Amino acid sequence: MTEPVPVAPIPASPVSSWRAFAQWGLVGVGSMWASWTILGYGWVIALVTAGYAVKLALAQTPGPAAWGFVAGLGVVPIYVGWANRGHTESMTAVIWAVSGIVTVVVAVGAFLWSVKRTRSE
């Protein structure tokens, strides 16, 4: 009788869809928002975000879609800049908004570049 041959698991292919990018973006937004509000209700957001991040990580290999996390981190500063747009005596709102926009643009660019590179290989 022959012994069974061990079979190596087939690695999941990295996810490069916009849907996965948006899901990781939600994790980024939740992480940033939770860290800023941790002394209030942020611990609840942190728990929900951590649970969702674990669910995503177990369901798929993030691949290029993980750049969504970085894009999500940039969404909160954009909101802070927008919320403070009425303060005309300083550049604070502009600085917040521009830093968030740069973060989101870099993350989307890196995602697109990674997807293009992954598909060409």
N, C-alpha and C positions, 0 to 999 in steps of 0.2 A: 504494500500500500504506500502511496506517495504522500508526502507531507504537503499541506497547503502552502502555496507560495504567497508570502505577504504582499499585499498590494498597497503601493504608496497612494495616499490621497491625492486627488487631482486639485491643484491649487485653483482657487477662483480667479477669474480674470479681473483685473482692476476695473472699477466702474468709472465710466467717463460720460455719464449722462447729466443733463442739466437738472433733472429731478434730484439725483443724488447730490449734486452740487448745492441745490437749494436746501436739502435736508441737513447737510453739514453746515450750511449757512445758519440755519435755525439753532444748531448747537453752538455756533460762534456767538450769535446774538445772546442766547441764554447765558452763556459763560460770562460774557462781558457784563451783561445786566446784573447777573447774580453777584459778581465781584464788587460792583459799585453799590449794591444795596444789601450787602451781607449782614449788616447790623440791624436791618429791618426785616423785610420779607424775602431777602435774597437767598436765604438758606433753602426756602421752598423751591425757588427757581433753580438753585444749584442741584437739588435732589432730582427734580424732573429732568433737567438738562443732562445730568450724569446718566440717568436711566436711559434716556433716549440715545445718548452717545454710545453706551454699551450695546444697546439694541442694534444700532447701525453698524458698529464695528463687528459684531458677531454675524450679522446678516450678509455682509459684503466686504470685499477688500477695497478700501476707499480709492486707491489710485489717484488719478487727477482730481476726482471729486472732492478730495480732502481740502483743496484750495477754497472750497466753500466755507470752511471754518474760518479761514483768514478774512474772507469777504464779510462774513457775519460779524467779526470783531470790528470792522470798519463802519458798520451800520449804526451802532450806538453813538459814536462821535458825530455822525451826520445828524442824528436826531438832536443831540445836545446843541449843536450849532443852530439848527432850525428853531429849537425851543428858545434860544437866547438871541434871536435875530433882532429883537427890539432894543437891545442895548447898543446904542449908537456911539457911546463915549469911548468904547474900546474895540479892538479887533478880535476879541475873544471868540465871538460867534464864528467869525470867518476862519480863524485858526482851527477850531474844532471841526467845522464842516469840511474844510480843505484837507485836513489830515485824514478824516474818514473817507472822503472821496478818493484820495490817493491810495489808501489801503484797499478799497474795493476795486479800483481800476487795476492795480498791480495783481491782485488775486484773480480777477477775471482773465487778465492777460496771461498769467501763469497757467491757469486752467486750460485756456485755449491752446497755448503752446504745448502743454503736456499732452492734450488730446491729439493734436496734430502729430506730435512726435511718436505717440503710442500707435497710432493708426498707420504711420509710414513704416514702422518696423515689421 
